[in-house]
Amino acid sequence: MASRWDPFAEIAWRPADTSAAGQPWFAPAIDIFEDDESFVVKVELPGLRPEDVDVDIDEHVMTIRGERKPENVERREGYHRRERSYGVFSRTFALPDEAFGSDAVAVMAEGVLTVRIPKREPDSLSPSSLDPMRRAS
């Protein structure tokens, strides 16, 4: 006898995602694209404030990390379903040689972090170390 597939049953029985250290974690959705002047990274981070997120650029590597803490942790018994992701996250990306990370700007608006990394001319490339990215107000 064939049984009917219930996608919500899989969600209900799915174990919580945890990191190797046993902490809850999630991977926010990210878009990366470029225009004529810069490389752009957009990260979906609804519910987070700018101070909850760190963006570092060092040696042509960009790391975005932070933590989304659950609301009302002490009231777990009242929930019927909890599908929003909580915990720590860390995403790391290699940047192209043309990326000028020391002049990158990050802006958080409407739950989306946008990091704009200017391009530089290929003949002006140097293997210098990049300072951590500054935040835009």
SVG drawing of the C-alpha trace seen along z (x, -y; Angstrom):
<svg xmlns="http://www.w3.org/2000/svg" viewBox="-2 -57 55 59">
<polyline fill="none" stroke="black" stroke-width="0.4" points="0.0,0.0 1.4,-3.4 1.7,-6.1 1.3,-9.8 4.4,-11.9 4.0,-14.7 6.8,-17.3 5.9,-18.8 6.5,-15.5 10.1,-15.7 10.4,-19.2 8.9,-18.1 11.3,-15.2 14.4,-16.9 17.1,-17.1 18.3,-20.6 21.3,-21.7 24.4,-22.1 28.0,-23.0 30.9,-20.7 31.1,-22.4 27.4,-21.5 26.1,-25.1 23.2,-25.7 24.3,-27.2 22.8,-28.3 24.0,-29.5 22.4,-32.7 21.5,-33.0 24.2,-35.0 24.3,-36.6 27.6,-37.7 27.9,-39.7 29.9,-42.5 29.2,-45.7 31.7,-48.0 33.1,-49.5 32.8,-46.9 32.1,-43.4 28.9,-43.2 27.9,-40.7 24.3,-40.6 23.5,-38.5 20.0,-37.9 20.1,-38.5 16.6,-39.4 16.3,-40.2 20.0,-41.0 21.4,-44.4 24.7,-45.7 26.5,-45.1 25.5,-41.4 27.6,-40.9 31.3,-41.1 32.9,-41.5 36.6,-41.0 38.8,-41.2 42.3,-39.9 44.7,-38.8 41.9,-38.6 39.7,-36.6 36.4,-37.9 34.7,-36.4 31.2,-37.3 30.2,-36.0 27.6,-36.6 24.9,-35.1 21.1,-35.2 19.8,-34.5 16.3,-32.9 13.6,-34.9 12.1,-33.7 14.5,-30.8 13.0,-30.1 9.5,-29.5 10.2,-26.4 7.1,-24.5 4.7,-27.0 5.9,-26.6 4.0,-24.4 6.7,-24.8 10.0,-26.5 11.4,-26.7 13.4,-29.9 17.2,-29.3 19.1,-30.5 22.7,-30.2 26.1,-31.2 27.1,-31.6 30.4,-32.1 30.8,-32.3 34.2,-32.8 34.9,-33.7 38.1,-34.3 38.2,-37.6 39.6,-38.2 42.9,-40.0 41.1,-43.1 39.2,-43.6 40.4,-46.6 39.2,-45.3 40.7,-48.1 38.1,-50.5 35.1,-48.1 31.9,-49.5 29.1,-47.5 25.6,-48.7 22.8,-46.8 19.2,-47.8 15.9,-45.9 17.5,-42.7 20.1,-42.6 23.8,-43.2 25.3,-44.7 29.1,-44.7 30.5,-46.7 34.2,-46.0 35.7,-48.4 37.7,-47.1 41.2,-48.4 43.1,-48.4 45.0,-45.1 48.3,-46.9 48.0,-48.5 47.7,-45.1 50.0,-44.5 50.2,-41.6 49.9,-43.8 47.8,-42.8 44.4,-44.3 43.0,-45.9 39.7,-44.7 36.8,-46.3 35.3,-49.4 31.6,-49.7 29.4,-52.3 27.1,-54.3"/>
</svg>
